[in-house]
């Protein structure tokens, strides 16, 4: 068994097209976000606005932000 801190939860479907589904008559949105992310290490991947794109949203504790930026930006 994995410890609780190492568990992964997958919800929804990778085929859900958020940018197409969120058109409420005002045109396609410029950005789609999951508003309930509030725990360190949470990550959401959704299809981007254009074919083949992936949008990644990550929730990180401010104390870990410098290390995260160093990994991503080099």
Residue pairs with C-beta under 8 A, 6 or more apart in sequence:
14 45
14 47
16 46
16 47
17 47
18 32
18 46
18 47
19 28
19 29
19 32
19 47
19 48
19 49
20 28
22 28
22 29
22 32
23 29
28 49
30 49
31 55
32 46
32 55
33 57
34 44
34 46
34 57
37 44
37 57
37 59
38 59
39 59
40 59
40 60
40 61
40 64
41 59
41 60
42 58
42 59
43 56
43 57
43 58
43 59
44 56
44 57
44 58
45 54
45 55
45 56
46 54
46 55
46 57
47 53
47 54
47 55
48 54
48 55
58 68
60 68
